[in-house]
Amino acid sequence: MDPQLRQLLLYQDYDLRLMELEKRAERLGREKVELESRRVAALTERERCRTDQLETQKSLRLAELALREAERKLRELDRRPIANASQANALEAERVALTARQAKAEEEWLAAMERCEAGERALERQKTALETLERSLGKRQEELQANDIELDGDRKAVLGMLDHLRDGVGKNWLAAYESIRRSPLPPPYVCRLEGLKCSGCHMHMAANAMDSSNSDLRRCEFCNRLIYRDSPEEGKEDEI
């Protein structure tokens, strides 16, 4: 096998490794965004519950004031002197109205109290859930940070190896490789010719596909990938 072809195949191996590292980096980035979204959603929900609780507490205070006002007016009514039957009837009618208002105020107060207590319990549950989520997210973020450091080291090593190998690959071959890499074709971009079949697109080539050129590297007539054929000696080594 031509030394430049061997270098190109090794270059492709490291290039594919770099592509995988970039995909891992994208997945890690998406996970970081998702973790932050979960944290923001949890904090937003807790803030909403706090706002609802403040409104409930306000309703409770208003209901309590209404109840106390109704009780005060009933006490004043009890102290009011009665001069005749007409006044007694009027006072009784007012008492009935105030008693009904008191009952309604007490009912509203009890309902507000129940909502307030339920809100406190919900806030406590959310506090516990948020603390659990924060611990879980914090641990996962530490793991992602460690992965980032490892990924960055691997990426630098692969880029260094690609720079080293690039010098051993012919400019024409490297240009051809890069042009295919920029195309929509999925990897690999340099494929072995297995018999008469391109190992990239699995289409059968013409019998003289590689015979009309002195180069070890050609284009597949179907997918345009770079294709090569092992030398007879290498084929025997593979059989062994």
C-alpha positions in Angstrom: 0.0 0.0 0.0 1.2 3.5 -0.9 2.6 5.2 2.2 0.5 8.3 1.6 -2.6 6.1 1.3 -1.7 4.5 4.6 -1.3 7.9 6.2 -4.6 9.0 4.7 -6.4 6.0 6.2 -4.8 6.8 9.6 -5.8 10.4 9.1 -9.4 9.3 8.5 -9.3 7.2 11.7 -8.4 10.2 13.8 -10.7 12.5 11.9 -13.6 10.1 12.6 -12.5 10.1 16.3 -12.6 13.9 16.3 -16.1 13.8 14.8 -17.3 11.5 17.6 -15.7 13.8 20.2 -17.5 16.7 18.7 -20.8 14.8 18.9 -20.1 14.0 22.5 -19.5 17.7 23.2 -22.8 18.6 21.6 -24.6 16.0 23.7 -22.9 17.3 26.9 -23.9 20.8 25.8 -27.5 19.8 25.3 -27.6 18.1 28.7 -26.2 21.2 30.4 -29.0 23.3 28.9 -31.6 20.7 29.9 -30.2 20.6 33.5 -30.4 24.4 33.7 -33.9 24.4 32.3 -35.0 21.9 34.9 -33.5 24.1 37.7 -35.2 27.2 36.3 -38.6 25.4 35.9 -38.4 24.2 39.5 -37.5 27.7 40.8 -40.3 29.3 38.7 -42.8 26.8 40.1 -41.7 27.4 43.6 -42.0 31.2 43.1 -45.5 30.7 41.7 -46.5 28.7 44.7 -45.1 31.4 47.0 -47.1 34.1 45.2 -50.2 32.0 45.5 -49.5 31.5 49.2 -49.2 35.3 49.7 -52.5 35.8 48.0 -54.0 33.1 50.2 -52.6 34.7 53.3 -54.1 38.0 52.2 -57.5 36.4 51.8 -57.1 34.9 55.2 -56.4 38.2 56.8 -59.4 39.8 55.0 -61.7 37.0 56.1 -60.5 37.3 59.7 -61.2 41.1 59.6 -64.6 40.5 58.2 -65.3 37.9 60.9 -64.2 40.2 63.7 -66.2 43.1 62.3 -69.4 40.9 62.3 -68.7 39.8 65.9 -68.2 43.4 67.0 -71.4 44.6 65.4 -73.3 41.7 67.1 -71.9 42.8 70.5 -72.9 46.3 69.9 -76.4 45.1 68.9 -76.7 43.2 72.2 -75.9 46.4 74.1 -78.5 48.6 72.2 -81.5 49.5 74.3 -85.0 48.4 73.2 -87.8 50.9 73.7 -90.7 49.2 72.0 -91.8 46.2 70.0 -91.0 47.9 66.7 -87.4 48.5 67.7 -87.2 44.9 69.0 -88.3 43.6 65.6 -85.8 45.8 63.8 -83.0 44.7 66.1 -84.0 41.0 65.6 -83.9 41.4 61.8 -80.5 43.1 62.0 -79.3 40.4 64.3 -80.4 37.7 61.8 -78.5 39.6 59.0 -75.4 40.0 61.1 -75.5 36.4 62.3 -75.7 35.3 58.6 -72.8 37.6 57.7 -70.8 36.2 60.7 -71.5 32.6 59.5 -70.4 33.5 56.0 -67.3 35.3 57.3 -66.4 32.3 59.4 -66.9 29.9 56.5 -64.6 32.1 54.3 -62.1 32.3 57.1 -62.0 28.5 57.6 -61.7 27.9 53.8 -58.8 30.5 53.6 -57.2 28.8 56.6 -57.4 25.4 54.9 -55.9 26.8 51.7 -53.2 28.5 53.7 -52.2 25.3 55.5 -52.3 23.3 52.2 -50.1 26.0 50.6 -47.6 25.7 53.5 -47.5 21.9 53.1 -47.0 22.3 49.3 -44.2 24.8 49.8 -42.5 22.4 52.2 -42.8 19.6 49.7 -41.4 21.8 47.0 -38.5 22.9 49.2 -37.6 19.3 49.8 -38.0 18.4 46.1 -35.9 21.4 45.1 -33.1 20.6 47.5 -33.1 17.0 46.2 -33.0 18.3 42.6 -30.2 20.8 43.4 -28.1 18.0 44.9 -28.8 15.8 41.9 -28.1 18.5 39.4 -25.0 19.6 41.2 -23.6 16.1 41.2 -24.4 15.7 37.5 -22.8 19.1 36.7 -19.6 18.0 38.4 -19.6 14.9 36.3 -20.2 16.9 33.1 -17.4 19.3 34.1 -15.1 16.3 34.5 -16.2 15.0 31.1 -15.5 18.4 29.6 -12.0 18.3 30.9 -11.4 14.8 29.6 -13.1 15.6 26.3 -10.9 18.7 25.9 -7.8 16.7 26.5 -8.8 14.0 24.0 -9.7 16.6 21.4 -6.3 18.4 21.8 -4.5 15.0 21.4 -6.5 14.1 18.3 -6.0 17.5 16.7 -2.3 17.3 17.4 -2.2 13.8 15.7 -4.2 15.2 12.7 -1.7 18.0 12.3 1.1 15.5 12.4 -0.5 13.1 9.9 -1.5 15.9 7.5 2.1 16.4 6.5 2.4 12.8 5.3 -0.7 12.9 3.1 -0.5 14.3 -0.4 -2.2 17.6 -0.9 -4.4 16.3 -3.7 -5.6 13.4 -1.7 -6.1 15.5 1.4 -8.1 18.1 -0.7 -10.2 15.3 -2.2 -10.8 13.9 1.3 -11.9 17.3 2.7 -14.2 17.9 -0.2 -16.0 14.6 0.5 -16.1 15.3 4.2 -18.0 18.6 3.5 -20.5 16.7 1.4 -23.7 15.2 2.9 -22.2 11.7 2.6 -21.8 9.9 6.0 -18.4 8.5 6.9 -16.2 6.7 6.0 -14.9 8.8 3.2 -12.1 6.5 2.1 -13.3 2.9 1.6 -11.8 -0.4 0.7 -12.9 -2.0 -2.5 -14.1 -5.5 -1.5 -13.9 -7.5 -4.6 -15.8 -5.2 -7.0 -18.0 -3.7 -4.3 -17.5 -0.3 -2.7 -17.6 -0.8 1.1 -19.1 2.7 1.4 -22.2 2.5 -0.8 -22.1 -1.3 -1.3 -22.5 -0.9 -5.1 -20.6 -3.1 -7.5 -17.9 -1.4 -9.6 -16.9 -2.2 -13.2 -14.3 -5.0 -13.5 -11.7 -2.5 -14.7 -12.5 0.2 -12.1 -9.0 0.2 -10.6 -7.1 -1.1 -13.6 -7.2 2.1 -15.7 -5.1 4.1 -13.3 -1.7 3.8 -11.7 -3.0 5.4 -8.5 -3.9 3.3 -5.5 -6.8 5.7 -4.9 -9.8 6.5 -7.0 -13.4 7.7 -6.8 -16.4 5.4 -6.5 -18.5 6.0 -9.7 -21.7 5.8 -7.5 -21.1 7.6 -4.2 -17.9 9.6 -5.2 -16.0 8.3 -2.1 -12.4 7.6 -2.3 -11.8 3.9 -2.8 -8.7 1.7 -2.7 -7.8 -1.9 -3.2 -5.4 -3.8 -1.0 -2.3 -5.1 -2.7 -2.1 -8.9 -3.3 0.4 -9.3 -0.5 -1.8 -7.5 2.0 -4.8 -9.6 0.9 -2.8 -12.7 1.7 -1.8 -11.3 5.1 -5.5 -10.7 5.8 -6.3 -14.3 4.9 -3.7 -15.5 7.3 
